[in-house]
């Protein structure tokens, strides 16, 4: 489900009532732990967390007009999804998250390459997501991105 929201608050306001509280809480956890330099906005119809052009003028290689994406948060039809490109691009971060997840949730981890899906709002391990968000600085993300781009 893509949103036509223009601001993060518009995105939250347009959510179904049963999702608003959990998505807003997850957004607040992300913002509280977001390393300096990343910025929040709307991208690809989701809440997005990016490296702005002021820090990384080259932008996203697929569309240089777009800032360099890092994370996103979306309310989809069947789940609340958290996308974290660091999990996809950094094996150490991936391994850490997969090993930590069972300590924070009784549910089986439902994860794609960069997408973590939560079918029920009460299944979101907010503390663990906050720790994940804080693990990669803007500088580290840019270095990882460029290293993987050159392969």
N, C-alpha and C positions, 0 to 999 in steps of 0.2 A: 504494500500500500504506500504509494508515494503521496506526499503532502504538497500542497501549494502554498504552505506557510512562508512568510517572508522573514520572520524573526523566530528565534528560539521560543519566546513566550507564545507567539501565535501557534507554533507547533504543539506545545503543551495544551493550550486552550482548545485545540481542535480534536484532541484525543477523546476516545470513549471514556466515560466516567470511571469505568472499572480499571483503566490503565493510567489515568492521570497521576494518582498518588505515587505509584511505583516508578513511573518514568521520571517524574519530577524529582523524586528522592535520588534516583540513580544519576540524574543530571547534576544535582547538587553535590553528590559524592565526587563525580568527575571534576566539577569546577573547583572543589576544595583541594583536590590532589593534583590538578593539572599543572605541570611544570611551566615555569615562566617562559613566555615566548609563543606558546600555542594560543590560538584564539578560537572562540566558539562562533558558529554561524549556521546557516542552512546550506547543505550541499546534497545534491542528488535526492532531494525530497526528504532528507533526514536531518537530525541534529548532527552537525559535523564539527570536528576539532582538527584544526589545520595549522600548518606553518604558513603564516601570511607572506605575501610577496615582499613586504618590507624587510623580512629576514631572509627569505629564499626567493629572489627575483625570478629565477628560472621557472618556478611553478611546477605543476604536475606534467610529466613528460607526455602523457596522453592528450592533454589539453593545457598548454602553458598559460592560458588565461586564467585557469583555476589555480588556487593555492595548493600547496603540497598536502594531500590528505594524510591523516594519521589515525583518527578514530571516528566512529559514528555511532549514533544511537537511534533506533527506529522501533516503532510499534507496527508490527506486521500483522497479517490476518490471524495467525495462530500462535504468535509469540512476541516477546520483547527481545530484540536483537541488539547485541553490542558488538561492534566491529572494531578490531584492534590490529592494525597493520604490523605492529611490532611482533605479535605472536606469529604472524605469517613469515616475517622476514628474519627473525632471530630465534634460532633453535634453543638457546639458553633460556630465553623468556618463555617460549612455548613449553619447554620441559618443566620449568619452575611452576607455571600456571597449572599444567596437568597434574603435577604432584601435589600442589596445594589445594586444588579444588575439593577433593574428598574430605579435607579437614574442615571445610566451610559449608558443605552441602551433603545431604543424604541422597540427593538425586544423581542420576548418571549424567556425566558431562555430555551435553549436546553441542558439538562444535564442528564447524567446517574449517577451512584454511585460516580465515581471519574472523569468522562469525561465531559468537557464542549465543545460543538461543535459550530463552527462559520461557517455558510454556505457561507458567503461573507466576504472577508477581511475587508471591511469597517465597519462591524458590531462588530469588536473586541474592547472591552472596555479596552484599554491598561493601563490606570491609575488604574482601578479596579484590573486588573490582577497583576499589580505591588504591590498594597496594599496587595493582597492575598499572594503573594510570600513572602513578608516580615513578615507575621504574625507568622510564626512558626520557631523557632530556631532549630538547629541540636539537641540540648539537649532535647528540647520539643518533637521533632519528634521521637527520640529514645525512650523516656519515653512512648509516646502514642503507638508506635509500640509494645513495650514489654508488655504494659498493655493489649492491644488487643490480642496479641499472646497467653497470658496466659489464656484467657477465654475459 
